[in-house]
Amino acid sequence: MLSSESKSKIEPKTEAEKLKESLFMEKKNGASRLTGAQIKAADDFCEGYKAFLDNAKTEREATSYAVEMAKKAGFSKFEADKTYKPGDKIYYVNKKKSVIVAIIGKEGVKNGAQIAVAHIDSPRLDIKPNPLYEASDLAMLKTHYYGGIKKYQWTAMPLALHGKIVKKDGTSVGVRIGEDKDDPVFCVTDLLPHLAKEQVAKPLHKAIDAENLNILVGSRPFKSEKGAELVKLNIMKILNDKYGVVESDFLSAELEMVPAFKAKDVGLDRSMVGAYGHDDRVCAYPSLMAVLDYKGVPKNTVMTVLADKEETGSDGNTGMKSAFFMYFVADLAKMDKVDYKHVLMKSQCLSADVNAAFDPAYSAVYDPANSCYINNGVVITKYTGSGGKFGTSDASAEFMGYVRNFLEKNKVLWQTGELGKVDIGGGGTIAKYIANLGVDVVDLGVPVLSMHAPFEVVSKIDVFMAYKAITAFFDTDIE
């Protein structure tokens, strides 16, 4: 006798079932639609991504790492007064904190360009200009948090110090302490539960005061028979011996505290990557690799832009509100004897940025039907913003259709998603600043669990699909 399961396999489909197949969206887990070889390709791709995460924890480091990768791939430094021919590979560094990597197309930029934009800054703790002090025989560094963080998440965890110090004589030194196995690490202390009755009764956003996010950096005094601030003095002596700096050199330094741990596989199945800085390096790395791995000569120029300052509003001369990107396009347009404004109006862009993956532990803040899910591929976010779509560009139906078409043709797993329920919160991306230049743009990125936390989680499959999506986008205009 046939089991009910066997019967269902041979019974003809009903008219309703056939109609559902043709009219409804498929809702199977994305991982189940991939072959073993495709999953292995995703896993292999993420080994390079994990190395990028470990070596590019700040925007300076990400820029430097991207440039080194570009050089190895045959890209040369851009020179504005030089004429480039189709197939030439170039990179342009802006203020050591943002970079553009491009391949000149057969048509140059006369008919626009294919652009992928991601950001390489992440939430962190910045060291204040006058930071070092001593209190109760402990040496501390004052901080000012950068970007949107939950302050309590940054206490009682190992931190590493990254950055650059420009000394009073004009010379500079790079700082990176806490990443090597023999390095010391640092931390923000927290209150023990036994004494935290008042603290835990406060709302989360008030439990840790921003001015108390201070970094513990030492406790041993300089050996002396008398004197004040001897612990601080000992710390300054260590810094002076190692870097040749004095206290006033903090005034001309950029120092950042970031989590000291490395990127790690997550889960018994190793299907995910946990790390600091997925937002937005999880989109920056696929965007960079898509241009570095590009084969042949594109019809129109393709470029990847890695920008700074997105987490604080994209202001400043290294963010996407500045003119560095527009100036670069203008230089390319000048070579082709066209107006850069017309180049931008004809260009297309993927704003490669993340979205919040649906988390069943916090399902109340999500709209399940309009959320993105781990392992279901790259997420297209038509609009971001907050409330009544304030602060967003809202991609057109035409451009959404264009993106959907090349994703389907190239068998890229993709989904759509909003950033939570309407009026619950919201957020913004670089897309609106690109749109303001007249470029067709939509957000395309990777779903992230625990976004903006010191340890975020993404799916390896979704990371690889971001790479496939941006590669397909660059290929859409190839002859």
C-alpha positions in Angstrom: 0.0 0.0 0.0 1.3 3.5 -0.9 2.0 5.9 2.0 0.2 9.2 2.0 3.5 10.8 1.1 4.0 8.6 -1.9 0.4 9.2 -3.1 1.0 13.0 -3.0 4.0 12.5 -5.3 2.0 10.9 -8.0 -1.3 12.6 -7.7 -1.9 15.3 -10.3 -1.8 18.9 -9.2 -5.0 20.7 -8.8 -5.9 23.7 -10.9 -5.4 25.9 -7.8 -1.9 24.4 -7.1 -0.9 25.1 -10.7 -2.2 28.6 -10.5 -0.4 29.3 -7.2 2.9 28.1 -8.8 2.5 30.5 -11.7 1.2 33.5 -9.7 2.6 33.3 -6.2 6.1 34.1 -5.1 8.3 31.2 -4.1 8.9 31.1 -0.4 11.4 28.3 0.0 14.6 29.0 2.1 17.2 30.2 -0.4 19.8 27.7 0.8 17.6 24.8 -0.2 17.6 26.1 -3.8 21.4 25.9 -4.2 23.6 23.0 -5.1 26.5 21.8 -3.0 28.9 23.4 -5.4 27.2 26.8 -5.1 27.2 26.6 -1.3 30.9 25.7 -1.4 31.6 28.7 -3.7 29.8 31.0 -1.1 31.9 29.5 1.7 35.1 29.9 -0.2 34.3 33.5 -1.1 33.7 34.3 2.6 37.3 33.2 3.5 38.6 36.3 1.7 35.8 38.4 3.2 36.8 37.3 6.7 40.4 38.4 6.0 39.2 41.7 4.8 37.2 42.2 8.0 40.2 41.4 10.2 42.5 43.8 8.3 40.1 46.6 7.6 38.4 47.6 10.8 38.6 51.4 10.1 38.0 53.4 7.0 41.7 54.2 6.7 42.6 50.5 6.8 39.8 49.6 4.4 41.0 52.1 1.9 44.6 51.0 2.2 43.6 47.3 1.9 41.4 48.0 -1.1 44.2 49.9 -2.8 46.7 47.0 -2.2 44.2 44.6 -3.7 43.6 46.8 -6.7 47.3 47.1 -7.4 47.7 43.3 -7.3 44.8 43.1 -9.8 46.6 45.4 -12.2 44.9 48.7 -11.4 46.9 51.9 -11.5 46.6 55.3 -9.7 44.3 57.7 -11.5 45.9 60.8 -13.0 43.4 63.5 -14.0 45.6 64.9 -16.9 46.1 61.5 -18.5 43.9 60.0 -21.2 42.6 56.5 -20.7 41.5 53.9 -23.2 38.9 51.2 -22.9 39.9 48.4 -20.6 42.3 50.6 -18.5 42.0 49.9 -14.8 42.3 52.8 -12.4 41.9 53.7 -8.7 41.5 57.1 -7.0 42.1 57.7 -3.3 40.4 60.6 -1.5 42.0 61.8 1.7 43.1 58.2 2.6 39.6 57.4 3.8 37.6 56.7 0.6 38.5 55.2 -2.7 37.1 54.7 -6.2 38.1 51.6 -8.3 37.1 51.7 -12.0 37.5 50.1 -15.4 37.1 52.3 -18.5 34.4 51.1 -20.8 34.3 51.0 -24.6 32.0 54.0 -24.6 33.7 55.6 -21.7 31.1 57.5 -19.7 29.3 59.1 -22.7 26.3 57.0 -22.0 26.7 57.0 -18.2 28.4 54.5 -15.9 27.5 51.5 -13.8 28.3 52.4 -10.2 28.3 50.4 -7.0 28.7 52.5 -3.8 29.3 51.1 -0.3 30.6 52.7 2.9 33.6 51.5 4.9 33.0 53.2 8.3 31.3 51.5 11.2 30.0 52.4 14.6 32.8 52.6 17.2 34.3 54.6 20.1 36.5 57.5 19.0 39.2 58.8 21.3 38.7 62.5 22.4 41.3 65.1 21.5 42.4 65.5 25.1 41.7 62.0 26.4 44.2 60.7 28.9 43.5 61.1 32.6 44.1 59.4 35.9 41.4 58.6 38.5 41.8 56.4 41.6 45.2 55.1 40.4 43.7 54.0 37.0 44.7 55.5 33.6 41.8 56.1 31.3 41.0 57.5 27.8 37.9 59.6 27.2 35.8 58.6 24.2 33.1 60.1 22.0 31.0 57.4 20.3 30.7 57.4 16.5 27.5 56.4 14.8 24.4 54.7 16.2 25.3 52.4 19.0 23.7 50.8 22.1 26.1 52.1 24.7 25.8 49.1 27.0 27.0 46.7 24.3 30.4 48.4 24.4 31.2 47.6 28.0 33.2 44.7 29.5 34.5 43.5 26.1 38.0 43.5 24.6 38.8 46.5 22.5 41.7 47.3 20.1 43.2 50.8 19.4 43.5 51.7 15.8 44.4 55.0 14.1 47.0 57.6 13.3 48.9 60.2 15.3 50.4 63.2 13.6 53.2 64.6 15.9 54.0 68.2 16.5 57.0 68.0 14.1 54.7 66.9 11.3 55.7 63.3 11.2 53.1 60.6 11.7 52.8 57.1 13.2 50.2 54.4 12.7 48.7 52.8 15.7 47.3 49.2 15.9 47.3 47.7 19.4 45.1 44.7 20.4 45.0 42.6 17.2 48.1 40.4 17.5 48.0 37.5 19.9 50.6 39.0 22.2 49.1 42.5 22.2 47.3 43.9 25.3 43.7 44.8 24.8 41.5 47.5 26.4 38.0 47.8 27.8 35.2 49.9 29.2 34.4 48.7 32.7 30.9 48.0 33.9 29.1 47.8 37.2 28.7 44.5 38.9 25.1 43.2 39.3 25.4 43.3 43.1 25.6 47.1 43.0 23.6 47.8 39.9 20.1 48.1 41.4 19.7 51.7 40.2 21.5 51.1 36.9 19.3 48.2 35.8 16.1 50.1 36.6 17.0 52.7 34.0 15.9 52.5 30.4 18.6 50.9 28.2 19.5 54.2 26.5 20.2 55.8 29.9 21.8 52.9 31.8 25.3 53.8 30.5 26.2 57.5 30.2 28.1 58.4 27.1 30.7 60.3 29.3 31.4 57.0 31.1 32.4 55.1 28.0 36.0 55.6 29.0 38.8 53.1 28.2 40.9 51.4 30.8 44.5 51.6 29.6 46.7 51.1 32.7 47.1 50.8 36.5 50.8 50.8 37.3 52.6 54.0 38.4 55.9 55.3 37.2 58.4 54.4 39.9 59.0 57.6 41.8 59.4 58.6 45.5 56.8 61.3 45.1 54.6 63.0 42.5 51.0 63.0 41.2 49.5 61.3 38.1 52.2 58.6 38.1 50.0 56.0 36.4 49.2 58.5 33.6 52.9 59.3 33.5 53.8 55.7 33.1 51.3 55.3 30.2 52.7 58.4 28.5 56.2 57.0 28.9 55.2 53.7 27.2 53.6 55.6 24.3 56.6 57.9 24.0 59.0 54.9 24.0 56.9 53.1 21.3 55.8 56.0 19.1 57.8 59.0 20.1 54.7 61.0 21.0 53.9 63.4 23.8 50.5 64.2 25.3 49.8 67.2 23.1 50.1 64.9 20.0 46.6 63.5 20.9 45.3 66.9 19.6 46.3 65.9 16.1 45.4 62.2 16.2 42.6 60.0 14.8 42.3 57.1 17.2 39.4 54.6 17.3 38.5 51.8 19.7 37.0 48.8 17.9 36.3 45.2 19.0 39.5 43.2 19.3 38.1 39.8 18.2 38.5 38.3 14.7 35.8 37.3 12.3 34.5 33.8 13.0 32.2 31.2 11.5 28.9 31.0 13.4 26.8 27.9 13.9 27.5 24.2 14.0 26.9 24.3 10.2 29.4 27.2 9.8 26.7 28.8 7.6 27.2 32.4 9.0 30.0 34.9 9.7 30.1 36.8 13.0 32.3 39.9 13.2 32.6 43.6 13.9 31.8 45.9 10.9 29.5 43.9 8.6 27.6 47.2 8.3 28.8 48.0 5.7 31.9 46.1 4.8 29.7 43.1 4.0 28.7 45.1 0.9 32.0 46.9 0.4 33.9 43.7 -0.1 31.6 42.2 -2.7 31.5 45.6 -4.5 35.3 45.7 -4.5 35.7 42.1 -5.7 33.1 42.6 -8.5 35.3 45.2 -10.1 38.6 43.6 -9.3 37.4 40.2 -10.8 35.8 41.8 -13.9 36.7 40.0 -17.1 36.9 41.8 -20.4 36.0 45.4 -21.3 32.6 46.7 -20.3 30.5 48.8 -22.7 30.2 51.6 -20.2 32.7 52.4 -17.5 32.1 50.5 -14.3 33.2 51.7 -10.9 33.1 50.8 -7.2 33.0 53.7 -4.7 34.0 53.0 -1.0 33.1 56.0 1.1 33.5 57.2 4.6 31.2 58.9 7.2 27.9 57.2 6.3 27.2 56.3 9.9 27.2 60.0 10.8 25.3 61.4 7.9 27.9 61.2 5.0 29.1 64.7 5.8 32.8 65.8 5.6 35.2 65.7 2.7 35.4 61.9 2.7 31.6 61.2 2.8 29.2 61.0 -0.1 27.8 64.4 0.5 31.2 65.8 -0.5 32.2 66.4 -4.2 35.0 63.9 -4.5 32.8 61.4 -6.4 31.3 64.1 -8.7 34.8 65.5 -9.4 36.0 62.1 -10.4 33.1 61.6 -12.8 33.8 65.1 -14.1 37.4 64.2 -14.9 36.2 61.1 -16.8 33.6 63.1 -18.6 36.2 65.7 -19.7 38.2 63.0 -21.3 35.2 62.0 -23.3 34.3 65.6 -24.1 30.9 65.4 -22.5 29.3 67.3 -19.6 29.5 65.4 -16.3 25.9 66.4 -15.5 24.7 64.3 -18.5 26.9 61.4 -17.4 25.3 61.3 -14.0 21.8 61.6 -15.4 22.5 58.5 -17.6 24.2 56.5 -14.9 22.9 53.7 -12.8 23.9 52.8 -9.3 23.5 50.1 -6.7 23.8 51.7 -3.2 25.3 48.6 -1.6 24.1 48.8 2.0 22.6 46.3 4.5 19.1 45.8 5.8 17.9 44.3 9.1 17.3 40.5 8.8 14.1 39.3 10.4 14.9 38.1 14.0 12.3 35.8 15.6 13.5 36.9 19.0 12.3 40.4 18.2 9.5 39.7 15.7 7.2 42.4 17.1 9.2 45.2 15.4 9.1 43.6 11.9 6.5 43.2 9.2 7.1 39.5 8.3 5.8 39.9 4.8 8.1 42.8 4.1 11.2 41.8 5.8 14.4 40.1 4.6 15.6 36.8 5.9 19.0 35.1 6.4 20.0 32.7 3.6 17.4 34.1 1.1 19.9 36.1 -0.9 20.7 39.7 -1.5 18.0 42.2 -0.4 16.6 45.0 -2.5 15.4 47.9 -0.4 13.3 50.2 -2.6 13.2 52.9 0.1 14.5 53.5 3.6 13.9 56.7 5.6 11.4 56.9 8.5 7.7 57.7 9.1 6.2 58.8 5.8 9.3 57.8 3.8 11.2 60.9 5.0 14.9 60.9 4.1 14.9 58.4 1.3 15.1 58.4 -2.5 12.5 55.7 -3.2 13.7 53.9 -6.4 11.3 54.0 -9.4 9.3 51.0 -10.7 11.3 51.2 -13.9 14.7 50.8 -12.1 13.3 48.2 -9.8 12.2 46.2 -12.9 15.6 46.7 -14.5 17.4 45.3 -11.4 15.0 42.5 -10.9 15.5 41.5 -14.5 19.3 41.1 -14.4 19.1 39.3 -11.1 16.7 36.8 -12.4 18.6 36.3 -15.6 21.8 35.6 -13.7 20.1 33.3 -11.2 21.0 35.5 -8.2 19.0 34.8 -5.0 17.2 38.0 -4.1 14.5 39.3 -1.9 13.0 42.6 -0.8 12.7 44.1 2.6 11.9 47.2 4.7 13.7 48.3 7.8 11.0 47.2 10.3 7.4 48.2 10.7 6.2 51.6 9.7 6.7 54.2 12.4 8.7 51.8 14.6 12.0 53.3 13.5 13.9 53.7 10.3 17.2 54.6 8.8 19.0 56.0 5.8 21.7 55.1 3.3 23.9 56.7 0.7 21.3 56.2 -1.9 19.6 59.5 -1.4 22.8 61.4 -2.0 23.4 59.5 -5.2 19.8 60.1 -6.3 20.2 63.8 -5.7 22.8 63.8 -8.5 20.2 62.5 -10.9 21.4 58.9 -10.9 19.0 56.0 -11.0 19.7 54.2 -7.7 18.4 51.5 -5.4 19.8 49.9 -2.2 21.0 46.4 -2.6 22.8 44.6 0.2 23.0 41.8 2.8 20.6 41.0 5.6 22.3 41.5 9.0 21.4 40.2 12.4 22.3 42.4 15.4 23.1 45.3 13.1 25.3 48.0 14.7 26.3 45.7 17.6 30.0 45.0 18.1 29.3 41.5 16.8 27.0 41.3 13.8 26.0 38.1 12.0 25.4 37.5 8.2 24.8 34.5 6.0 27.7 33.3 3.8 25.2 32.6 1.0 23.9 36.2 1.2 27.4 37.7 1.0 28.2 35.6 -2.1 24.9 36.6 -3.7 25.8 40.3 -3.1 29.0 39.6 -5.1 27.0 37.8 -7.9 24.4 40.6 -8.0 27.0 43.4 -8.4 29.0 41.4 -10.9 25.8 40.9 -12.9 25.0 44.7 -12.6 28.4 45.5 -14.1 27.8 43.0 -16.9 24.4 44.2 -17.9 25.9 46.6 -20.5 28.6 44.4 -21.9 28.5 43.7 -25.6 
